[in-house]
Amino acid sequence: MRKLFNFSPKNCMLWLLVFLSPLLLTSCVTLTGVVADDPAKVYFSAEEENLPARFAPLFVLQTYKENYNRIGRPSARFVKKETRQEEIFIDPAEASIFVEQRTFSTAEGNYTNLIYRIHFAEVPFNLIPFHVTAGKNPGLFVIITLDSKNQPLLVTTVHTCGCYFVITPSSYLPRRAFPDGWQQTEEKLWGESLPAMIDYADGSGEKRRLLVFLRDGTHRVMHLQIMEEGEIMRNYDPLPIRLEPMAALKTIPLEDGGVTSFFEEGGWRNGYVKGSYKPWEMLLISWWALDLNVGCDKEYGDPLTSENRFYTSLRPWCRSESDMRNFAEFLHFWGWKL
């Protein structure tokens, strides 16, 4: 008994992990019980000048009241002007989607990824429900994969740390490209249920848009749905959001007329979002995932020039195979056969 309750530093850490482990599990399956806004707010981009604008997703919020639920724009300010000590923060008063277009090829054909990135001020610290992803400046990717005819084949949603990713096929995806044993049932991931397939087919002649429903606090994707624009305008309260090039994240304006990057540009956090720290994930996950920066939001860089891998599997031996920067290999790793 005395040995069991020996409060040495080693035993204290062990008891802390035992105590916190249930919180880790419940944080992933506990859903936020809220009364949704009626009508719900939807971030709506009406730009239609190019391919990324044509397929830009619309984001629906559970509730709009709290600043941390609102999509914002990465911004910078000086904490100490005399030393030029800067702070990166997400301004919820101005919503932006950052967009990039990339291509990749496989033995089956040539494809285009439309990459959409949004950010929020924070995932708030909370015990009930416990948010293991609590921290500043979190974000979300929505990636739409098009074939050579610009037909959408896949919708990939993933947080900008690489976690909670889901690949949802569309009705245009050939059956041969599905993973072995794929069943047309809801995709369940840590408490959320997403549709098994998205039907992009447009039989009415009216433009249809992808709606991405976001959960309060954690910004988890709750649901995906295709809806005609007219129906969207009748059922939701639209909020403006701007489409900006992904490169704009490297040139955030400073108060003195200069610019700064959204990402760290050197050191052991090179490529990570400035101000993005996940203390709970570091405490509970980093030691077995072998990554002190686990859960921290990062740049989705070029695999040829960026050292920071955008891995989507916590298994340390799968870092390269699950790296989403090499999208063809990433799909192959998870069983998709494009």
C-alpha positions in Angstrom: 0.0 0.0 0.0 2.8 2.4 0.8 4.5 1.7 -2.5 1.2 2.2 -4.3 0.7 5.7 -2.9 4.4 6.7 -3.0 4.1 10.3 -4.5 7.4 10.3 -6.3 7.6 12.4 -9.5 7.3 9.2 -11.6 4.2 8.0 -9.7 2.6 11.4 -9.8 2.9 11.5 -13.6 1.5 7.9 -13.8 -1.5 8.8 -11.7 -2.1 12.0 -13.6 -2.2 10.1 -16.9 -4.6 7.5 -15.4 -6.9 10.3 -14.2 -6.8 12.2 -17.5 -7.2 9.2 -19.8 -11.0 9.1 -19.4 -11.1 12.8 -20.3 -9.3 12.1 -23.5 -11.8 9.5 -24.5 -14.9 11.5 -23.5 -13.6 14.5 -25.3 -13.7 12.6 -28.6 -17.2 11.2 -28.2 -19.1 13.9 -26.1 -21.1 16.2 -28.4 -21.9 19.7 -27.5 -25.5 20.0 -26.4 -26.7 23.4 -27.8 -29.8 24.9 -29.2 -28.9 25.8 -32.8 -29.6 29.3 -34.2 -32.8 29.5 -36.2 -32.1 30.4 -38.9 -28.6 29.2 -38.8 -25.8 31.5 -40.1 -24.0 30.3 -43.3 -20.8 31.8 -44.7 -21.6 32.3 -48.3 -19.1 33.3 -51.0 -20.9 34.4 -54.2 -17.7 34.7 -56.3 -17.8 32.8 -59.5 -14.8 33.9 -61.6 -12.7 30.7 -61.5 -12.8 27.0 -60.6 -12.0 27.4 -56.9 -14.8 29.9 -56.5 -17.3 27.7 -58.4 -16.8 24.8 -55.9 -16.1 26.8 -52.7 -17.9 25.2 -49.8 -20.4 27.1 -47.6 -19.9 26.8 -43.8 -22.9 26.5 -41.5 -22.5 27.4 -37.8 -24.4 25.8 -34.9 -24.5 29.2 -33.1 -23.0 32.5 -33.9 -22.9 34.3 -30.6 -19.4 33.4 -29.4 -16.4 34.8 -31.3 -14.6 31.4 -31.2 -17.3 29.9 -33.3 -16.9 32.4 -36.1 -14.6 32.0 -39.0 -12.1 34.8 -39.0 -9.0 36.2 -40.8 -5.4 35.6 -39.6 -4.1 39.0 -38.4 -1.1 40.4 -36.6 -0.3 43.0 -34.1 2.6 44.1 -32.0 2.6 43.2 -28.3 5.7 45.3 -27.8 6.4 47.8 -30.5 9.9 48.7 -29.3 11.0 45.1 -29.8 8.7 44.3 -32.7 7.3 41.4 -30.6 4.3 40.3 -32.7 1.2 38.3 -32.0 -0.8 36.3 -34.5 -4.5 36.1 -33.9 -7.7 35.3 -35.8 -10.0 38.3 -36.2 -13.6 37.1 -36.2 -14.9 40.4 -37.6 -13.6 39.5 -41.1 -14.1 36.0 -42.5 -11.8 34.6 -45.1 -11.3 31.3 -47.0 -7.8 30.7 -48.2 -7.7 28.8 -51.5 -5.0 26.8 -53.4 -5.2 24.6 -56.4 -2.9 21.6 -56.9 -2.7 18.8 -59.4 -1.6 15.2 -59.0 -1.5 12.1 -61.2 -1.8 8.4 -60.8 -1.9 5.4 -63.2 -5.6 6.0 -63.5 -5.5 9.7 -64.6 -4.9 13.3 -63.7 -6.7 15.1 -60.9 -7.0 18.6 -59.4 -7.3 19.4 -55.7 -9.2 22.5 -54.7 -7.9 23.3 -51.2 -9.9 25.5 -48.9 -8.5 26.6 -45.5 -10.4 28.5 -42.7 -9.4 29.5 -39.1 -10.9 30.3 -35.8 -9.7 32.2 -32.8 -9.6 29.2 -30.5 -11.0 25.9 -29.3 -11.9 27.1 -25.7 -10.6 25.4 -22.6 -13.4 23.4 -21.2 -13.8 20.5 -18.8 -17.4 19.4 -19.3 -17.3 18.6 -22.2 -13.5 18.3 -22.1 -11.9 19.6 -25.3 -8.6 17.8 -25.8 -7.9 20.1 -28.9 -8.2 23.3 -26.8 -5.8 26.0 -28.0 -5.4 29.1 -30.2 -5.7 29.7 -33.9 -7.1 26.3 -35.0 -8.2 25.6 -38.5 -10.0 23.3 -41.0 -9.3 22.1 -44.5 -11.9 21.1 -47.1 -10.3 19.6 -50.1 -12.4 18.8 -53.2 -10.8 16.4 -55.7 -11.8 16.8 -59.3 -11.2 14.5 -62.3 -10.1 15.7 -65.7 -13.6 16.8 -66.5 -13.8 18.9 -63.4 -16.3 16.5 -61.8 -15.9 16.3 -58.0 -14.9 12.8 -56.9 -13.9 13.2 -53.2 -14.5 15.6 -50.4 -11.8 15.4 -47.7 -12.2 17.3 -44.5 -9.4 17.5 -42.0 -8.3 19.9 -39.2 -5.2 21.9 -40.0 -3.2 19.7 -37.5 -4.0 16.6 -39.6 -6.5 15.1 -37.2 -10.2 14.1 -37.6 -9.9 13.6 -41.3 -12.7 12.0 -43.3 -12.8 11.2 -47.1 -16.3 11.3 -48.5 -16.9 10.0 -52.0 -19.3 11.6 -54.5 -21.7 10.0 -56.9 -19.1 10.7 -59.7 -16.5 8.4 -58.2 -16.1 5.1 -60.2 -16.9 2.0 -58.1 -13.4 0.6 -58.8 -11.9 3.5 -56.8 -13.5 2.7 -53.5 -11.6 0.9 -50.7 -11.9 -2.8 -50.5 -15.0 -3.7 -48.4 -16.4 -0.2 -48.5 -20.0 -0.1 -47.2 -22.5 2.6 -48.1 -23.2 3.5 -44.6 -22.6 6.6 -42.5 -19.0 7.4 -41.7 -18.6 7.6 -37.9 -15.6 9.3 -36.5 -15.2 10.0 -32.7 -18.9 10.9 -32.2 -19.7 12.5 -35.5 -21.6 10.8 -38.4 -21.0 12.0 -41.9 -22.9 10.8 -45.0 -21.5 7.8 -46.9 -21.7 9.6 -50.2 -22.4 13.0 -51.6 -24.7 13.4 -54.7 -23.4 16.3 -56.8 -25.7 15.5 -59.8 -27.6 18.5 -60.9 -31.0 17.6 -62.4 -32.9 20.8 -61.7 -30.6 23.2 -63.6 -30.1 25.4 -60.5 -26.6 25.7 -59.0 -25.9 23.4 -56.1 -23.4 24.0 -53.3 -21.6 22.0 -50.7 -22.7 22.8 -47.1 -20.2 22.0 -44.3 -21.9 22.0 -40.9 -19.5 22.9 -38.0 -19.9 22.1 -34.3 -19.7 24.7 -31.6 -16.4 25.0 -29.8 -14.4 22.2 -31.4 -15.2 23.2 -35.1 -15.7 19.5 -35.9 -17.5 18.7 -39.2 -21.0 17.5 -38.1 -22.5 17.0 -41.6 -22.0 17.5 -45.3 -24.9 18.2 -47.7 -25.5 19.4 -51.2 -28.2 22.0 -51.6 -29.5 24.3 -54.3 -28.6 28.0 -53.8 -32.2 29.1 -53.7 -33.0 26.7 -50.9 -29.9 27.9 -49.0 -31.0 31.5 -49.2 -34.5 30.6 -48.0 -33.3 28.5 -45.0 -30.1 30.2 -43.8 -28.9 33.7 -42.8 -26.0 34.4 -45.1 -22.7 36.0 -43.9 -20.1 37.3 -46.3 -16.8 35.5 -46.6 -13.9 36.4 -48.9 -11.8 34.0 -51.0 -8.1 34.7 -50.8 -5.0 33.0 -52.2 -3.3 30.6 -49.8 -0.1 32.6 -50.4 -1.6 35.6 -48.5 -1.0 33.6 -45.3 2.7 34.4 -45.8 2.2 38.2 -46.1 0.0 39.2 -43.2 0.1 43.0 -42.7 1.8 44.5 -39.7 1.0 47.8 -38.1 4.2 49.4 -39.3 3.6 48.6 -42.9 5.6 45.4 -42.9 4.4 41.9 -43.3 4.8 38.6 -41.4 4.0 34.9 -42.0 1.2 33.0 -40.3 3.7 30.2 -39.9 6.9 29.8 -37.9 9.9 30.1 -40.3 12.6 28.4 -38.3 13.5 26.3 -35.3 11.9 23.2 -34.0 8.4 24.6 -34.8 9.2 25.5 -38.4 6.0 25.4 -40.5 3.6 25.4 -37.5 1.0 28.1 -37.1 2.3 30.9 -34.8 0.5 30.7 -31.4 -0.9 27.2 -32.0 -0.1 25.2 -28.9 -2.2 22.2 -27.7 -1.2 21.6 -24.1 -3.7 18.8 -23.5 -2.7 16.9 -26.6 0.9 17.4 -25.7 0.3 16.0 -22.2 -2.0 13.1 -23.2 -0.9 12.1 -26.7 2.6 13.3 -27.6 4.4 10.7 -25.5 3.0 7.8 -27.4 2.7 9.5 -30.7 6.4 10.5 -30.4 5.6 14.1 -31.4 5.8 17.1 -29.0 3.8 19.2 -31.6 1.0 16.7 -32.0 -2.3 18.5 -32.6 -0.6 21.8 -33.4 -1.9 23.4 -36.6 0.6 23.6 -39.4 1.2 24.6 -43.0 0.1 22.3 -45.8 3.4 22.7 -47.5 5.1 21.6 -50.7 6.5 18.0 -50.2 9.6 19.0 -52.3 10.5 22.1 -50.2 8.7 21.8 -46.8 10.2 19.5 -44.1 7.1 19.5 -41.9 5.0 16.4 -42.9 1.2 16.7 -42.8 0.7 13.2 -41.5 -2.9 11.9 -40.8 -2.0 8.8 -38.9 -0.8 8.9 -35.3 1.2 5.7 -35.8 4.8 7.0 -35.8 5.9 4.4 -38.5 3.2 5.8 -40.9 4.3 9.4 -41.0 5.4 9.3 -44.6 2.7 7.1 -46.0 -0.1 9.1 -44.5 1.4 12.5 -45.4 -1.4 14.4 -47.2 1.1 16.5 -49.1 1.6 13.6 -51.5 -2.1 13.2 -52.1 -1.8 10.1 -54.4 0.2 8.2 -51.8 -2.1 9.5 -49.0 -5.2 8.1 -50.8 -3.4 4.8 -51.5 -2.5 4.5 -47.8 -6.1 4.9 -46.8 -7.4 2.4 -49.4 -8.7 4.7 -52.2 -7.8 3.7 -55.8 -7.6 6.9 -57.8 
